[in-house]
Amino acid sequence: MANEIIGDIVISPRVLEVITGIATTKVDGVHSLHNKTVADSLSKVAHGRGVYLQTEEDGTVNADIYVYLQYGVNVPAVSIAIQQAVKTAVYDMAEVSLSAVNIHVVGIVPEKTPKPDMKTLFDEDFLDG
């Protein structure tokens, strides 16, 4: 079967943020994402809670993810798991390669603190079900 190009495919940064956020929150040891105020709003896209994407002049995309981890987890191991999960999810779903996935651990949450649900994290209609 021959492939025919019939138009452009444009993926919104918001889609990449949601993919990144969901992949992050599914990693064991992650409690929640942290919404950070970005001082330089011109260089970063800040629609997602705790997920900030930056596109460089050469076209590469970097992700900064701000997370709260659960008490008792191995911070470096969970951080590496987040990096791997995010890079894989974004490439598998959008065919976008992230050049860097930077993890910022904002804090550690006590064991009995309930995790927020996906709806409060992303405020997307498709998460209602």
DSSP file (Angstrom, degrees, kcal/mol; ACC not computed):
  #  RESIDUE AA STRUCTURE BP1 BP2  ACC     N-H-->O    O-->H-N    N-H-->O    O-->H-N    TCO  KAPPA ALPHA  PHI   PSI    X-CA   Y-CA   Z-CA
    1    1 A M              0   0    0      0, 0.0     2,-0.3     0, 0.0     0, 0.0   0.000 360.0 360.0 360.0 129.5    0.0    0.0    0.0
    2    2 A A        -     0   0    0      1,-0.0     2,-0.5     2,-0.0     0, 0.0  -0.623 360.0-129.6 -86.0 139.8    1.4    3.4   -1.0
    3    3 A N        -     0   0    0     -2,-0.3     2,-0.5     2,-0.0    -1,-0.0  -0.763  23.3-165.8 -88.5 131.5    1.4    6.3    1.4
    4    4 A E        -     0   0    0     -2,-0.5     2,-0.7     2,-0.0    -2,-0.0  -0.974  16.8-135.7-120.7 129.3    0.0    9.5    0.0
    5    5 A I        +     0   0    0     -2,-0.5     3,-0.1     1,-0.1    -2,-0.0  -0.739  31.0 165.7 -84.9 118.9    0.5   12.8    1.7
    6    6 A I        -     0   0    0     -2,-0.7     2,-0.3     1,-0.3    -1,-0.1   0.363  59.7 -32.1-115.6   3.3   -2.8   14.6    1.7
    7    7 A G  S    S-     0   0    0      2,-0.0    -1,-0.3     0, 0.0     2,-0.2  -0.962  73.6 -62.6 165.8-179.0   -2.2   17.4    4.2
    8    8 A D        -     0   0    0     -2,-0.3     2,-0.5    -3,-0.1     0, 0.0  -0.595  31.4-144.6 -92.2 153.4   -0.4   18.5    7.3
    9    9 A I        -     0   0    0     -2,-0.2     2,-0.5     2,-0.0    -2,-0.0  -0.985  17.9-173.5-116.0 122.1   -0.8   17.1   10.8
   10   10 A V        -     0   0    0     -2,-0.5     2,-0.6     2,-0.0    -2,-0.0  -0.972   7.5-159.6-120.1 125.4   -0.5   19.7   13.6
   11   11 A I        -     0   0    0     -2,-0.5    -2,-0.0    83,-0.1    83,-0.0  -0.914  20.2-127.6-107.7 123.2   -0.5   18.6   17.2
   12   12 A S    >>  -     0   0    0     -2,-0.6     4,-1.4     1,-0.1     3,-0.7  -0.355  14.2-126.1 -65.4 143.0   -1.4   21.2   19.8
   13   13 A P  H 3> S+     0   0    0      0, 0.0     4,-2.3     0, 0.0     5,-0.2   0.836 111.3  64.2 -57.0 -31.1    1.0   21.7   22.7
   14   14 A R  H 3> S+     0   0    0      1,-0.2     4,-2.3     2,-0.2     5,-0.2   0.876  98.8  52.7 -60.6 -37.8   -2.0   21.1   25.0
   15   15 A V  H <> S+     0   0    0     -3,-0.7     4,-2.5     2,-0.2    -1,-0.2   0.925 109.4  48.1 -63.2 -44.6   -2.2   17.6   23.7
   16   16 A L  H  X S+     0   0    0     -4,-1.4     4,-2.5     1,-0.2    -2,-0.2   0.876 110.5  52.7 -64.2 -36.7    1.4   17.0   24.5
   17   17 A E  H  X S+     0   0    0     -4,-2.3     4,-2.9     2,-0.2    -2,-0.2   0.917 110.2  47.0 -64.6 -43.3    0.9   18.4   27.9
   18   18 A V  H  X S+     0   0    0     -4,-2.3     4,-2.8     2,-0.2     5,-0.3   0.926 112.7  48.9 -65.9 -44.4   -2.0   16.1   28.7
   19   19 A I  H  X S+     0   0    0     -4,-2.5     4,-2.4     1,-0.2    -2,-0.2   0.935 114.4  46.6 -58.3 -45.9   -0.1   13.1   27.4
   20   20 A T  H  X S+     0   0    0     -4,-2.5     4,-2.1    -5,-0.2    -2,-0.2   0.921 113.5  48.2 -62.2 -46.0    2.9   14.1   29.6
   21   21 A G  H  X S+     0   0    0     -4,-2.9     4,-2.5     2,-0.2    -2,-0.2   0.910 113.2  45.9 -64.0 -43.9    0.7   14.8   32.6
   22   22 A I  H  X S+     0   0    0     -4,-2.8     4,-1.3     1,-0.2    -1,-0.2   0.925 112.6  50.5 -66.6 -43.7   -1.2   11.5   32.4
   23   23 A A  H  < S+     0   0    0     -4,-2.4     4,-0.4    -5,-0.3    -1,-0.2   0.890 112.3  49.2 -59.7 -38.7    2.0    9.5   31.8
   24   24 A T  H >< S+     0   0    0     -4,-2.1     3,-1.5     1,-0.2    -2,-0.2   0.941 109.2  49.3 -66.2 -48.4    3.6   11.2   34.8
   25   25 A T  H 3< S+     0   0    0     -4,-2.5    -1,-0.2     1,-0.3    -2,-0.2   0.693 104.1  61.3 -69.9 -16.7    0.7   10.6   37.2
   26   26 A K  T 3< S+     0   0    0     -4,-1.3     2,-0.3    -5,-0.2    -1,-0.3   0.589  80.5 102.9 -83.2  -9.9    0.5    6.9   36.3
   27   27 A V  S X  S-     0   0    0     -3,-1.5     3,-1.9    -4,-0.4     2,-0.1  -0.577  84.4-109.8 -75.0 131.1    4.1    6.3   37.5
   28   28 A D  T 3  S+     0   0    0     -2,-0.3     3,-0.1     1,-0.2    -1,-0.1  -0.391 103.9  30.9 -60.1 132.1    4.1    4.5   40.9
   29   29 A G  T 3  S+     0   0    0      1,-0.3    41,-2.9    -4,-0.1     2,-0.5   0.186  88.0 117.7 103.3 -15.0    5.3    6.9   43.6
   30   30 A V  E <   -A   69   0A   0     -3,-1.9    -1,-0.3    39,-0.2    39,-0.2  -0.747  36.6-179.8 -86.4 127.8    3.9   10.1   42.0
   31   31 A H  E     -     0   0A   0     37,-2.6     2,-0.3    -2,-0.5    38,-0.2   0.908  57.9 -40.7 -88.3 -53.9    1.3   11.8   44.2
   32   32 A S  E     -A   68   0A   0     36,-1.5    36,-3.0    83,-0.1    -1,-0.4  -0.973  55.2 -94.1-164.0 172.2    0.4   14.8   42.0
   33   33 A L  E     -A   67   0A   0     -2,-0.3     2,-0.5    34,-0.2    34,-0.3  -0.634  32.4-135.5 -94.2 157.9    1.6   17.5   39.7
   34   34 A H        -     0   0    0     32,-2.8     2,-0.6    -2,-0.2    32,-0.3  -0.967   9.5-137.7-120.3 121.3    2.4   21.0   40.9
   35   35 A N        -     0   0    0     -2,-0.5     2,-0.4    14,-0.2    14,-0.1  -0.672  27.3-167.9 -78.8 120.9    1.2   24.1   39.0
   36   36 A K        -     0   0    0     -2,-0.6     2,-0.4    30,-0.0    14,-0.1  -0.881  23.0-120.3-113.6 139.6    4.1   26.6   38.9
   37   37 A T        -     0   0    0     -2,-0.4     2,-0.6     1,-0.0    -2,-0.0  -0.661  27.5-144.1 -76.7 128.2    3.9   30.2   37.9
   38   38 A V        -     0   0    0     -2,-0.4     3,-0.3     1,-0.2     6,-0.1  -0.847  10.2-163.2 -99.5 121.1    6.3   30.8   35.0
   39   39 A A  S    S+     0   0    0     -2,-0.6     2,-1.2     1,-0.2    -1,-0.2   0.887  86.2  54.1 -69.0 -39.2    8.0   34.1   35.0
   40   40 A D    >>  +     0   0    0      1,-0.2     3,-0.9     2,-0.1     4,-0.9  -0.656  64.3 166.8 -98.7  79.9    9.1   34.0   31.4
   41   41 A S  T 34  +     0   0    0     -2,-1.2    -1,-0.2    -3,-0.3     5,-0.1   0.635  67.9  66.2 -72.0 -12.6    5.7   33.3   29.8
   42   42 A L  T 34 S+     0   0    0      1,-0.2    -1,-0.2    -3,-0.1    -2,-0.1   0.824 105.8  39.3 -76.7 -30.2    7.1   34.1   26.3
   43   43 A S  T <4 S+     0   0    0     -3,-0.9     2,-0.4    11,-0.1    12,-0.3   0.619 113.5  53.6 -97.5 -12.6    9.4   31.1   26.2
   44   44 A K     <  -     0   0    0     -4,-0.9     2,-0.5    10,-0.1    10,-0.2  -0.938  69.8-134.6-127.1 147.3    7.2   28.5   27.8
   45   45 A V  B     +B   53   0A   0      8,-2.3     8,-1.1    -2,-0.4     3,-0.2  -0.861  24.7 179.6 -94.3 128.0    3.8   27.1   27.2
   46   46 A A        +     0   0    0     -2,-0.5     6,-0.1     6,-0.2    -8,-0.1  -0.290  38.8 116.6-130.0  49.4    2.0   26.8   30.6
   47   47 A H        +     0   0    0      4,-0.1     2,-0.1     2,-0.1    -1,-0.1   0.847  64.7  71.3 -82.6 -34.5   -1.5   25.5   30.0
   48   48 A G  S    S-     0   0    0      3,-0.5     2,-0.8    -3,-0.2     3,-0.3  -0.444  90.8-106.3 -86.0 155.3   -1.0   22.2   31.9
   49   49 A R  S    S-     0   0    0     72,-0.4   -14,-0.2     1,-0.2    -1,-0.1  -0.698 100.7 -12.3 -80.7 111.7   -0.8   21.8   35.6
   50   50 A G  S    S+     0   0    0     -2,-0.8    16,-2.6   -17,-0.2     2,-0.5   0.451 114.1 102.3  81.5  -0.6    2.8   21.1   36.4
   51   51 A V  E     + C   0  65A   0     -3,-0.3    -3,-0.5    14,-0.2     2,-0.5  -0.973  45.0 179.1-120.5 122.6    3.8   20.4   32.8
   52   52 A Y  E     - C   0  64A   0     12,-2.6    12,-2.8    -2,-0.5     2,-0.4  -0.981   7.6-164.6-127.8 121.2    5.7   23.0   30.9
   53   53 A L  E     -BC  45  63A   0     -8,-1.1    -8,-2.3    -2,-0.5     2,-0.4  -0.833   3.1-170.6-106.4 141.8    6.9   22.5   27.3
   54   54 A Q  E     - C   0  62A   0      8,-2.5     8,-2.9    -2,-0.4     2,-0.6  -0.995   9.9-153.6-133.6 127.7    9.5   24.6   25.6
   55   55 A T  E     - C   0  61A   0     -2,-0.4     6,-0.2   -12,-0.3     2,-0.1  -0.892  17.4-145.0-101.7 124.0   10.3   24.5   21.9
   56   56 A E    >   -     0   0    0      4,-2.9     3,-1.9    -2,-0.6   -13,-0.0  -0.311  28.5-102.6 -80.9 168.0   13.8   25.6   21.0
   57   57 A E  T 3  S+     0   0    0      1,-0.3    -1,-0.1     2,-0.1    -2,-0.0   0.805 121.9  58.0 -61.2 -29.9   14.7   27.4   17.9
   58   58 A D  T 3  S-     0   0    0      2,-0.1    -1,-0.3     1,-0.1    -2,-0.0   0.429 122.3-105.2 -83.0   3.6   16.1   24.2   16.3
   59   59 A G  S <  S+     0   0    0     -3,-1.9    -2,-0.1     1,-0.3     2,-0.1   0.363  75.0 137.0  93.6  -5.1   12.7   22.5   16.8
   60   60 A T        -     0   0    0     -5,-0.1    -4,-2.9    38,-0.1     2,-0.5  -0.445  45.1-139.4 -75.1 151.7   13.5   20.3   19.7
   61   61 A V  E     -Cd  55  98A   0     36,-0.7    38,-2.5    -6,-0.2    39,-0.9  -0.945  14.9-168.0-116.6 130.3   11.0   20.1   22.5
   62   62 A N  E     -Cd  54 100A   0     -8,-2.9    -8,-2.5    -2,-0.5     2,-0.4  -0.892   7.3-152.2-113.2 146.3   11.9   20.1   26.2
   63   63 A A  E     -Cd  53 101A   0     37,-2.8    39,-3.3    -2,-0.4     2,-0.5  -0.969   6.4-166.4-120.1 134.7    9.6   19.2   29.1
   64   64 A D  E     -Cd  52 102A   0    -12,-2.8   -12,-2.6    -2,-0.4     2,-0.5  -0.989  12.3-169.9-115.2 125.2    9.8   20.4   32.7
   65   65 A I  E     -Cd  51 103A   0     37,-2.9    39,-3.2    -2,-0.5     2,-0.6  -0.968   9.3-158.8-122.5 125.8    7.6   18.5   35.1
   66   66 A Y  E     + d   0 104A   0    -16,-2.6   -32,-2.8    -2,-0.5     2,-0.3  -0.914  25.5 173.6-107.0 118.7    6.9   19.6   38.6
   67   67 A V  E     -Ad  33 105A   0     37,-2.4    39,-2.9    -2,-0.6    40,-1.0  -0.880  34.9-142.2-130.4 154.2    5.8   16.8   40.9
   68   68 A Y  E     -Ad  32 107A   0    -36,-3.0   -37,-2.6    -2,-0.3   -36,-1.5  -0.958  29.6-153.7-105.0 132.9    4.9   15.8   44.5
   69   69 A L  E     -Ad  30 108A   0     38,-2.4    40,-3.0    -2,-0.5   -39,-0.2  -0.722  19.9-102.8-105.6 159.1    6.1   12.3   45.3
   70   70 A Q  E >   - d   0 109A   0    -41,-2.9     3,-1.4    -2,-0.3    41,-0.1  -0.514  45.9 -95.5 -78.1 147.0    4.7    9.9   47.9
   71   71 A Y  T 3  S+     0   0    0     38,-2.1    -1,-0.1     1,-0.2   -42,-0.0  -0.341 106.2  27.2 -61.1 138.0    6.6    9.5   51.2
   72   72 A G  T 3  S+     0   0    0      1,-0.3    -1,-0.2    -3,-0.1     2,-0.1   0.373  87.9 125.7  95.1  -3.2    9.0    6.6   51.3
   73   73 A V  S <  S-     0   0    0     -3,-1.4     2,-0.9   -44,-0.1    -1,-0.3  -0.489  71.4-105.9 -87.0 159.4    9.8    6.3   47.5
   74   74 A N     >  -     0   0    0      1,-0.2     4,-2.5    -2,-0.1     5,-0.3  -0.760  32.8-156.2 -81.9 106.6   13.2    6.3   46.0
   75   75 A V  H  > S+     0   0    0     -2,-0.9     4,-2.4     1,-0.2     5,-0.2   0.899  87.6  46.1 -58.5 -49.1   13.3    9.8   44.5
   76   76 A P  H  > S+     0   0    0      0, 0.0     4,-2.3     0, 0.0    -1,-0.2   0.913 113.9  49.5 -61.8 -39.9   15.9    9.1   41.8
   77   77 A A  H  > S+     0   0    0      2,-0.2     4,-2.1     1,-0.2    -2,-0.2   0.916 113.1  45.7 -65.4 -42.9   14.3    5.9   40.7
   78   78 A V  H  X S+     0   0    0     -4,-2.5     4,-2.3     2,-0.2    -1,-0.2   0.896 111.8  52.8 -66.7 -39.5   10.8    7.5   40.4
   79   79 A S  H  X S+     0   0    0     -4,-2.4     4,-2.3    -5,-0.3    -2,-0.2   0.911 110.3  46.8 -61.9 -43.3   12.2   10.4   38.6
   80   80 A I  H  X S+     0   0    0     -4,-2.3     4,-2.4     2,-0.2    -1,-0.2   0.892 110.6  53.1 -65.5 -39.5   13.9    8.2   36.0
   81   81 A A  H  X S+     0   0    0     -4,-2.1     4,-2.6     2,-0.2    -2,-0.2   0.891 108.8  50.1 -62.6 -39.0   10.7    6.2   35.7
   82   82 A I  H  X S+     0   0    0     -4,-2.3     4,-2.8     2,-0.2     5,-0.3   0.941 109.9  50.5 -63.2 -47.1    8.8    9.4   34.9
   83   83 A Q  H  X S+     0   0    0     -4,-2.3     4,-2.3     1,-0.2     5,-0.2   0.921 114.1  44.0 -57.2 -45.8   11.4   10.4   32.3
   84   84 A Q  H  X S+     0   0    0     -4,-2.4     4,-2.2     2,-0.2     5,-0.2   0.918 114.4  49.0 -67.1 -43.5   11.1    7.1   30.6
   85   85 A A  H  X S+     0   0    0     -4,-2.6     4,-2.5    -5,-0.2    -2,-0.2   0.904 113.9  45.9 -63.8 -41.4    7.3    6.9   30.7
   86   86 A V  H  X S+     0   0    0     -4,-2.8     4,-2.7     2,-0.2     5,-0.3   0.942 112.7  48.4 -68.7 -48.0    6.9   10.5   29.4
   87   87 A K  H  X S+     0   0    0     -4,-2.3     4,-1.9    -5,-0.3     5,-0.2   0.919 116.1  45.0 -59.1 -42.9    9.4   10.1   26.5
   88   88 A T  H  X S+     0   0    0     -4,-2.2     4,-3.0    -5,-0.2     5,-0.2   0.933 114.4  47.3 -66.5 -46.9    7.8    6.8   25.5
   89   89 A A  H  X S+     0   0    0     -4,-2.5     4,-2.4    -5,-0.2     5,-0.3   0.924 113.1  47.3 -63.6 -45.7    4.2    8.0   25.8
   90   90 A V  H  X S+     0   0    0     -4,-2.7     4,-2.1     1,-0.2     6,-1.0   0.901 116.8  43.9 -65.1 -40.0    4.8   11.2   23.8
   91   91 A Y  H  X S+     0   0    0     -4,-1.9     4,-1.8    -5,-0.3    -2,-0.2   0.933 115.4  47.6 -70.4 -44.2    6.6    9.4   21.1
   92   92 A D  H  < S+     0   0    0     -4,-3.0    -2,-0.2    -5,-0.2    -1,-0.2   0.878 122.8  33.0 -64.2 -38.2    4.1    6.5   20.8
   93   93 A M  H  < S+     0   0    0     -4,-2.4    -1,-0.2    -5,-0.2    -2,-0.2   0.795 138.3  14.9 -91.4 -29.8    1.1    8.8   20.8
   94   94 A A  H  < S-     0   0    0     -4,-2.1    -3,-0.2    -5,-0.3    -2,-0.2   0.449  89.0-125.1-125.8  -3.4    2.3   11.9   18.9
   95   95 A E     <  +     0   0    0     -4,-1.8     2,-0.5    -5,-0.4    -4,-0.2   0.862  64.8 138.4  53.4  39.1    5.6   10.8   17.3
   96   96 A V        -     0   0    0     -6,-1.0     2,-0.6    -9,-0.1    -1,-0.2  -0.964  46.2-145.7-112.7 127.0    7.3   13.7   19.0
   97   97 A S        -     0   0    0     -2,-0.5   -36,-0.7    -3,-0.1     2,-0.5  -0.826   9.4-144.7 -94.2 124.3   10.7   13.1   20.4
   98   98 A L  E     -d   61   0A   0     -2,-0.6   -36,-0.2   -11,-0.2     3,-0.1  -0.750   3.9-158.8 -85.4 129.0   11.4   15.1   23.6
   99   99 A S  E    S+     0   0A   0    -38,-2.5     2,-0.3    -2,-0.5   -37,-0.2   0.798  78.0  13.2 -79.1 -27.6   15.1   16.1   23.8
  100  100 A A  E     -d   62   0A   0    -39,-0.9   -37,-2.8    -3,-0.1     2,-0.5  -0.988  54.7-166.7-148.8 138.8   14.9   16.6   27.6
  101  101 A V  E     -d   63   0A   0     -2,-0.3     2,-0.5   -39,-0.2   -37,-0.2  -0.923  19.1-166.5-123.8 103.1   12.5   15.6   30.3
  102  102 A N  E     -d   64   0A   0    -39,-3.3   -37,-2.9    -2,-0.5     2,-0.5  -0.799   5.0-154.4 -96.7 125.7   13.4   17.6   33.5
  103  103 A I  E     -d   65   0A   0     -2,-0.5     2,-0.6   -39,-0.2   -37,-0.2  -0.869   6.9-168.8-103.0 127.5   11.9   16.4   36.7
  104  104 A H  E     -d   66   0A   0    -39,-3.2   -37,-2.4    -2,-0.5     2,-0.8  -0.945  11.2-152.5-116.2 108.2   11.5   19.0   39.5
  105  105 A V  E     +d   67   0A   0     -2,-0.6   -37,-0.2   -39,-0.2     3,-0.1  -0.726  15.5 180.0 -83.9 111.4   10.5   17.3   42.8
  106  106 A V  E     -     0   0A   0    -39,-2.9     2,-0.3    -2,-0.8   -38,-0.2   0.819  57.4 -32.5 -82.7 -33.9    8.6   20.0   44.6
  107  107 A G  E     -d   68   0A   0    -40,-1.0   -38,-2.4     2,-0.0     2,-0.4  -0.990  52.7-103.2-172.9 173.6    7.8   18.1   47.8
  108  108 A I  E     -d   69   0A   0     -2,-0.3   -38,-0.2   -40,-0.2   -40,-0.0  -0.957  32.6-144.9-115.3 133.2    7.1   14.8   49.5
  109  109 A V  E     -d   70   0A   0    -40,-3.0   -38,-2.1    -2,-0.4    -2,-0.0  -0.824  24.3-105.4-103.9 135.1    3.5   14.1   50.5
  110  110 A P    >   -     0   0    0      0, 0.0     3,-1.7     0, 0.0    -1,-0.1  -0.154  35.9-108.2 -55.6 153.0    2.6   12.1   53.7
  111  111 A E  T 3  S+     0   0    0      1,-0.3    -2,-0.0   -41,-0.1   -41,-0.0   0.809 112.7  50.4 -55.3 -39.5    1.4    8.6   53.2
  112  112 A K  T 3  S+     0   0    0      2,-0.1    -1,-0.3     0, 0.0    -3,-0.0   0.345  78.1 117.0 -89.7   8.3   -2.3    9.1   54.1
  113  113 A T    <   -     0   0    0     -3,-1.7    -4,-0.1     1,-0.1     2,-0.1  -0.646  68.9-122.2 -77.2 123.7   -2.9   12.1   51.8
  114  114 A P        -     0   0    0      0, 0.0    -1,-0.1     0, 0.0    -2,-0.1  -0.367  23.5-117.8 -67.5 144.2   -5.5   11.1   49.1
  115  115 A K        -     0   0    0      1,-0.1   -83,-0.1    -2,-0.1     2,-0.1  -0.571  28.9-113.5 -78.4 142.7   -4.4   11.5   45.5
  116  116 A P        -     0   0    0      0, 0.0     2,-0.1     0, 0.0    -1,-0.1  -0.418  34.2-113.2 -70.0 152.9   -6.3   14.0   43.3
  117  117 A D    >>  -     0   0    0      1,-0.1     4,-1.3    -2,-0.1     3,-0.5  -0.423  26.2-105.5 -84.4 166.6   -8.3   12.5   40.5
  118  118 A M  H 3> S+     0   0    0      1,-0.2     4,-2.4     2,-0.2     5,-0.5   0.832 115.7  62.4 -59.6 -35.1   -7.5   13.0   36.8
  119  119 A K  H 3> S+     0   0    0      1,-0.2     4,-2.1     8,-0.2    -1,-0.2   0.904 105.5  45.1 -61.5 -41.8  -10.4   15.4   36.4
  120  120 A T  H <4 S+     0   0    0     -3,-0.5    -1,-0.2     1,-0.2    -2,-0.2   0.798 113.5  52.2 -73.3 -26.2   -9.0   17.9   38.9
  121  121 A L  H  < S+     0   0    0     -4,-1.3   -72,-0.4     1,-0.1    -2,-0.2   0.904 129.6  10.8 -74.0 -41.2   -5.5   17.6   37.4
  122  122 A F  H  < S-     0   0    0     -4,-2.4    -3,-0.2     2,-0.1    -2,-0.2   0.630  79.9-142.0-118.1 -17.7   -6.3   18.2   33.8
  123  123 A D     <  +     0   0    0     -4,-2.1     2,-0.4    -5,-0.5    -4,-0.1   0.915  46.8 151.8  53.4  48.3   -9.9   19.5   33.6
  124  124 A E    >   -     0   0    0     -6,-0.2     3,-1.3     1,-0.1    -1,-0.2  -0.908  49.7-137.2-112.2 139.2  -10.7   17.6   30.4
  125  125 A D  G >  S+     0   0    0     -2,-0.4     3,-1.7     1,-0.3     4,-0.2   0.838 100.3  63.5 -61.7 -35.6  -14.1   16.4   29.4
  126  126 A F  G >  S+     0   0    0      1,-0.3     3,-0.5     2,-0.1    -1,-0.3   0.614  91.8  66.9 -69.7  -9.9  -12.9   13.0   28.2
  127  127 A L  G <  S+     0   0    0     -3,-1.3    -1,-0.3     1,-0.2    -8,-0.2   0.403  74.3  90.4 -89.0   3.0  -11.7   12.1   31.8
  128  128 A D  G <         0   0    0     -3,-1.7    -1,-0.2     1,-0.2    -2,-0.1   0.806 360.0 360.0 -67.4 -29.5  -15.3   12.1   33.2
  129  129 A G    <         0   0    0     -3,-0.5    -1,-0.2    -4,-0.2    -2,-0.1   0.455 360.0 360.0 -82.4 360.0  -15.7    8.3   32.5
